[in-house]
């Protein structure tokens, strides 16, 4: 397969994907080696950077095509999406889960000082957190952790991209 052909195949795959595609998936679908795929992605990024309104981004452990930030006001006007902001309670709960995962509902409640069951349900419904197991304790409480949707929502590539936890932050 010629390098330019691989670049164009990657462009097409990323164009139709509704979520970030990881390197393993791109290699499997194209039949190319990881080195070849990475080179194809580099070439695609070069072409997209030089022209057009689209860029190649690395997010949630994969690659995705996205509109360049300078076009955001026009896209917002076109789509006029309803506000899907997270409440202060949801952000607080999500931060606790992200930094302390895996964590139980009781531990979240203890750190927040209030019942968080409603907020946890909302975060589960939005796909920002998930059940990651059960704690080996009486009653086998559910353990929660964040999802790749969390990474995507906040524009992070991995959990390592989270800011450092404040020194006075919660300790479970």
Long-range contacts (C-beta under 8 A, 24 or more apart in sequence): 1-30, 1-31, 1-32, 1-36, 3-36, 3-39, 3-40, 3-43, 4-43, 6-30, 6-32, 6-36, 6-37, 6-39, 6-40, 7-40, 7-43, 7-44, 7-47, 9-40, 10-37, 10-40, 10-41, 10-44, 11-44, 11-65, 14-44, 14-56, 14-63, 14-64, 14-65, 15-65, 17-64, 19-60, 19-62, 19-64, 19-152, 20-58, 20-59, 20-60, 20-61, 20-62, 20-63, 20-64, 20-148, 20-152, 21-62, 21-63, 21-64, 22-61, 22-62, 22-63, 23-62, 23-63, 25-62, 26-63, 58-157, 59-151, 59-152, 59-155, 59-156, 59-157, 60-148, 60-149, 60-151, 60-152, 60-156, 60-157, 61-148, 61-151, 61-157, 61-158, 87-119, 89-116, 89-119, 90-119, 90-122, 90-123, 93-119, 93-120, 93-123, 94-123, 94-128, 94-129, 94-146, 94-150, 96-170, 97-123, 97-129, 97-144, 97-145, 97-146, 98-146, 98-150, 98-159, 98-162, 99-162, 99-165, 99-169, 99-170, 100-170, 100-172, 101-132, 101-143, 101-144, 101-145, 101-146, 102-132, 102-133, 102-135, 102-143, 102-144, 102-145, 103-143, 103-144, 103-145, 103-172, 104-135, 104-141, 104-142, 104-143, 104-144, 105-141, 105-142, 105-144, 106-141, 107-172, 108-144, 111-170, 111-172, 120-144, 128-153
